[in-house]
């Protein structure tokens, strides 16, 4: 009888302990002290899984779900490319050969950054697009740059053109005229009064000597620049072929004064042509004060095979870009990148 009472009391105590454990706080996952304890630090995944099995049903399920979640992008061992891969020269492909202004070209070098979807653009389609002319990291021309309107409003104007149509004005090679001098244009800054180089023509004495845009002219033939007028400057630089002119200047960003003695020679320059009226010709339209597009944008090869949402990068040579004069930060004779994003296609 006493033996039965003793066994009953032991079972009752064990049952109370189990019920108390279920109602109390969850057991700790960290190992207790003692000679068999694991080294201090966060438990491994296997240890957590073993601990989850020792937990009550609800707590173990929560821990297992947490362990099953994928690691976040910033977790150790997780690698994700956040930057667009730089296009290598060998990645470019070449379009079909074409002829422009009587000159044969073996195609445009291009790389499709994104393919887009839907049917490809067809001749006579009206397309809406964004484009950017880039020199290295510098965006020189862009339709994405907002234009200021009245009431402090801004608008970004995509360009529109008829695919496959090149305005007749652009099909003609620019007319040229002959000049004699050193091949540079300089003018006074209205604010500072300093005399700056504003243009250097390719393959002229000034270009070969290393004179660059934004260099400061200090004197011409010994006459200090601050004593000269605009009319005097216009007479000092031109001259008969074979005659010399001496210029003292300071390179942009430098302090050292340098001197050049240049021999004048004849050279040819393109005659400035009238601006193409896009609405009249059916060519490009980007607003009255929109950015200046490069010639390559009009070529059918520039967008051949593109679809809505597609993005393409094109290597543009000077002859198919902004000509011998360059444009803004794009100097004469320099290749640059043209990026096109095709926004919409309207069937002809």
Secondary structure, DSSP 8 states (H G I E B T S, - for coil): -HHHHHHHHHHHHHHHHHHHHHHS----SS--SSTT---SS---HHHHHHHHHHS-HHHHHHHHHHHHS---TTSTT-----S-----GGG-EE---EEETTEEE---EEEEEE--BSS---TT-EEEEEEEEEETTEEEEETTS-EE-GGG-EE---EEEETT---HHHHS---EEEEEESSEEEEE-TTT--EEEEEE-TTSHHHHHT--TT-EEEEETTEEGGG--HHHHHHHH---TT-EEEEEEE-TT---EEEEEEE-EEEEEE-------HHHHT--B--TT-----GGGGSHHHHTT--BT-EEEEEE-GGGTTGGG-BTTB-TT--EEEEEEEEEEE--
